[in-house]
């Protein structure tokens, strides 16, 4: 089972006690992150709390890592690194993510025994897709590490921009689910206060200004499919395809200026390992056997169920 799987009522202290990277941070030699705003925010918070630097980037197609680190794969497979804002399916790799990872509550997923995932904690699976976690990894981490009380006004804005979380909180379709997570999982008065504020036009004005500051770093800013309630703001998520892009450093500087967290070091030169990104229907996956059987037979390194009938997964890495 994953960390605290099917244990819906947990506290930050219980999670820290159960998750080895948090209760024994010296055992972790670095983190691997995704390639978006949520990942960059999470990296800065973890640098602030644990002094962890970034040793690799995983964009769900390939892993980028320091070309002068010949022990990278060995250390990855021996639990020396923590994958952040990523759901990794490997019994030796610690990861923190927030996608739907099971078809049913009782699925066997042995590759997730070192995974920390709010959906797995609450036992939310594909058949309860409308209840899936609707916020960012940065919300999850800020709550676990009990940093919500220390957030500046601008920190609140950039955290709720991650993964367009504030738009989920505004939407008539998703707002009840956001409320459920804030009340019945986080139960944090600061986040509940944010929830009351993000629906106002004043908050959107602040978000619009923040997005312009992000654009000024030069980093790519995507345009989302769904607009905000009042000003029809779309997107604001920054993504990068080349981890050597100098705009990443400027974006990290902006994050640390806003949050007062710390800027992690990144590798200076990268090499990469190429995987294969696949998409299939959950129906095809189920007809082939149990979920864990499919994941093992196809040597899946990571996967997510992005909607009720679809599964995205990556395999093809030579070390699996």
Secondary structure, DSSP 4 states (H G I P E B T S, - for coil): --TTTT--S--HHHHHHH-HHHHSGGG--EEEE-SBHHHHHHHHHHHHHH---EEEEE-SSEEEEETT-TTHHHHHTTT-EEEES--B--TT-EEEE-S---SSTT---GGGTTEEEHHHHHT--GGGGGGS--S-HHHHHHHHTT-GGG--HHHHHHHHHGGGHHHHHH-TTTHHHHHHHIIIII--HHHHHHHHHTTSHHHHHHHHHHHHHHHHTT-EE---SSB-TTT--B---EE-S-TT-THHHHHHHHHHHHH---PPP--SSEEEEE-EEEEEEHHHHHHTS-HHHHHHHTT-SEEEEEETTEEEEEE--TT-
